[in-house]
């Protein structure tokens, strides 16, 4: 039900989108995102990384292992991701990657494009 309602919103008009109660929608969807994160990271041996909503502005994450990390809402503005491994990270978005600094050695999930400034 939640998924259908959320995807329905994405197909609506701009006017309908402007009327969405974002706080209510977030309250509704957040338990699904948390459970997804738990399930994905449960199969990861060792310490799992949860960077949900983390303030990583300007952080030095050069060469960091961020595989299977939950990165929803993390702020990557000016974050150094050169040589970092982000393959398998969950909830990482193109705008987050675009806001960071990286290089050819950084590994991204296949669904994301390497920014031109990397």
Order of alpha helices (4+ residues) and beta strands (2+ residues): alpha-alpha-alpha-alpha
